[in-house]
């Protein structure tokens, strides 16, 4: 008589897994704020530090590059270091996401959030 209700157990299990995933995603997002990456340019003359979420948290510039005639070079080095840090932040975030999806039995290349 209630033969068709067997699928409800599967639905409840899926909902539970979805809630677990949501909790783990929130934890991972918080964790990304605590992971630092450093991008650099000019063989380390300019270093930019960012969180794995891409928020710039520090900038270190070697004083030897401060030459008024080379203002544009310095600006380019700073920009390159920031771009490098942001790129590394994105890579780190993707690594952390892969760990999460792998731990939940989802396909390795699955992009989250959808």
URMOTA-V80741 format. One line per field, one symbol per residue. phi: phi as a letter, one per 20 degrees, with the letter a starting at -180 (. if undefined). A space follows every 50 residues. Layout:
phi: ???
This chain:
phi: .dgfegffffffffffffffffffffffgffffeddccdbbllnfccddb ffenffdabccfffeecgfdgfffffffffffffffffffffffffffff fffemeggefecfg
